[in-house]
């Protein structure tokens, strides 16, 4: 198996020998690990494998199927890790990383409302792609709901990056730089949206607390008035 004639840019060049020697196995292993919490270049190996497929060195459909299955299984493994040990870790060590019970409660509420969207979109963001399954399991997102969005996210991620790599061809250098540049803007935009949603949740939580406090105060006042009336 020979490498494409066009020089590969950035991290792609360093990963080329993996595909030369291990092909589909490299795609399966790195994509699986990348999606279950281990920071390996799974997305990069997917793109490079599809570049190879576009040049006739690998079968494109096989690469997509293998990457999809590996991404789905990897994120499911992350969910299993979070659901079996995430809560215990938070209770024991959470305070050392500023993850208080109150913040964990807000995280639970946030995932209950927007967890499906997070699981899908997180595939395209480094850092979140590796941890979203673990977070979903830790926040006790229902398995069936997680599984549906996990499959959707894996399919979209595989299709987008696979097609990108396949079509890149001889222009891989220029396309790679453009993708890296816009990935940063995409990450920033997603961060702003997530921050806005979190801020909204905080405001609503504080408003509910004020309303509960007012209700308790009114109840206490009514009780005092009833007591005074009985005493009279």
N, C-alpha and C positions, 0 to 999 in steps of 0.2 A: 504494500500500500504506500504510494508516494504522496507527499504533501502537495498542496496547490502551488502553482508557480508563483502566484502573487505573494509577496512577503506579508506576513500577518502582523498586525500592530499590537502594542501593549501586551496585556496578559495573554492574549491569544497565542502569541509566538511561543511562550513558555509551555503552553498546554498542548501544542501540536504533537510532540512525541507520544503523549498519552494515547491519542487517537491513532497514531501510526502503529502502535503496538497492541492496544487493547480495544480500540473501536467502541462497539456498543456497550461493553462491560464498563468502560470508563464513564460513559454517559449515565448508565444506570446507577452506578455507585456514587458518583459525585452529585448528581441531582437529588438522589435520596438523602444523602447526608446534609446537603445544603438546605433541604426543606424540613429537617428535624432538629435544628438547633446548632449544627456544627458549621462554622464559617469556612466552607470550602467553595471554590469557584464553580458552582453548579450551573448558574446562568451562563457563564462564559463558555463552559464546555458544551452546553446546548447550542449556543450560537456557532461555535467553531465546528461542531459536528454537522450542522446544517450547511455551513460553508463547504465542508468536505463533500456533503451529499450533492450540493449544487455543482461541484466539479467532477462528480461521478465516482467518488471514492467510497461513499456509503449510500445506503438506501434511505431516501428522505422519509418515506412513510414509516419505516422501521424505527428511525431515530425519534420521530414524533410519538409513536406509540410507547416506546421504552421510556422516554422522558415523562410522558403523561402518567404512566403507571408509577414510576419512581417518585414523581412529585406528589402524587396522591398518597402513596404509602408513607413517604417521609413526613408529610404534615400530619397524617394519622398517628404515626409514632410519636410525634411531638405532642399531640393531644393526649395520648396515653401517658406520656411522662408527666404532663401537667396535671391530669386528672388523678393520678395515683400518688404523686409526691409533691405537687405544687403547693397545695394548701399547707401541708406540714412544713415545707420550707419557709413559706411566708410567716407562719405562726412562730417558728423558731428563730429565723434570721431576718425577717422583714424589717424590723426596727433599725437594723444596722444599715439598710439601704433606703431608709426613709419611707418604707412601705408599711404605713400604719394600718390598723384595722379599718379606720374611717376611709382611708384612701382605697383600700381593697374593696370596701363596700361600694364606693363610687365606680371602681373599675368593673365590678360585677354588674352594676346598673347600666353602665355604658355598653358593655358587651351584650347585655340582654336586649338593648335597643338597636345597636348598630353592629353587632358581632358579625353578621353575615357579610355586610359590606367590607368590614375590616379584613376578614379572611380572604375575600376575593382581591381587593386592592393591594393588600400587603405583599402579594406575590411579586409585585413589580418594584418593591422598595427593599434595597439591601438592609439587613438588620431586622426589619419586620418580617421578611420572607422566612428567615431562619427561626423566628420566635413566635409567630402568630398562633401556631398550633399549640405550643406550650401555654401561651397566655389563655387561649380559648379553653383548654382543659382545666387550667388553674381557676378560672372564673366560673367553671361549671356550666359552660355553654352546652345545651342539650346535644347529645351525640348525633342524632338524626339531622338536626339543623346544621350542625358543623359539617357533617358528611356531604350534604347537598352542596353547600357553598365551597367546600374543599374541592369537590369535583369540578365545579364551575370555574373556580380560580385556576386549578391545574390545567384545565382545557384552554382557557384564554391565554395563560402565561406561555404554555407550550406552543400554541398556534401563533401568537404574536412574535415571540423571539425566534421560533423555528422558521417562520416565513421570512422574517427579517434576515436571518443568516443565509437562507437559501437564495434569496434574491440579491444579496449583497455582491456576490461574485468578485470580480476584479476590483470593485470600488470599496472593498471591505475597510480599507484604511480611513477613507473619508467618512463612510457611514458609521464606523465605530466611534470616531471622535464626535460626530453629531449626536449619536445615541447617548454617549457619556454626558455631553453637555446638557441635553434636554432631560436626562434622567435626574440631574441635580435640580432643575427647575420643577420637575414633576414632584420630587421629594419635598421641596420647599412648599409647593402648593398644597400637597396632602397634609403637611405639618400644620399649615395655617388652618385648613379645614378641621383637622382633629382638635387643634387648640380652641377653635371657636365652639365646637361641639362640647368640649370639656367645660369651657367657660359658661356655656349655656346651662349645662347640668349643675354646675356650682351655684349659679344664680337661682335656678329653680329649687335646689336643695335648701339654700338659705331662706328663700321665700316661704317654703313649706315649714321650716323651723319657726319662722316668725309667726306664721299663721297658727301653728300648733301652740306656740307660747301665748298668743292672744286668746286662743280658745280656752287654754288652761286657766288664764287669768280671769276670763269671763265666768268660767265654771266656779272658780274659787269665790268670786264676788257674789254670784247667785247663792252659793252655799252659805256664805256669811249672812246674806240678807235673810235667807230662810231661817237660819239659826236665831237671828235677832228677832224675827217675827214669832218664832216659837217661844222665845224667852219672854216676849211681851205678853 
